[in-house]
């Protein structure tokens, strides 16, 4: 049985990920959190980035 997207996100909290957006831009950092809309919070050590879930194409561990 395949995992639900939010289950995968839950398992990825605290891990380094790369997030690819619809416009081709990529962000890398530690997944600090998410919500039910798949909005993401990335922490790269210096900055914290909030990514709106409807812009996300893929999340790569």
Secondary structure, DSSP 8 states (H G I E B T S, - for coil): ----HHHHHHHHTTSEEEEEETTS-EEEEEEEEE-TT--EEEE-SS-EEEE-GGGEEEEE-
